[in-house]
Amino acid sequence: MLRWVSWGALAFGLLLAAPAAAQDVTVYGADWCRNCRMMRAYLSLKGIPYTWRDTQVPANLQAMKAAGGTGGIPFWIIQGRKGVGFDRAAIDGALGGRPPARAAQPAREVPAKRPWARPKRRPAVRSRPSLRSPAR
């Protein structure tokens, strides 16, 4: 028997059939955290299944600390690699199995210290002239 299936249902079926173990992703965070929301949106946009653990629940917070988290969120574990914060390069590197590409930092110029320079001194505060008539 021939059945009509919409493309959306077909795509949803393919997503359900995809092995979830291929991308072992766990994210610890909070709903009020902006970077956590960005992390969730990024993973959803890429179509990567992940496990969300809310750190407002004490058991999840303890599990995060037991996994090696220091308290910063979002704390993520992707295929055994751990990270803190929302960094696309680091996340993509963990997903692809290669180290994240680091941008070259420009050399920072450090101004030379001037030992002869002294802090400016404030002028002495002079008292206000008296408004009384001068003494006779």
Order of alpha helices (4+ residues) and beta strands (2+ residues): alpha-beta-alpha-beta-alpha-beta-beta-alpha
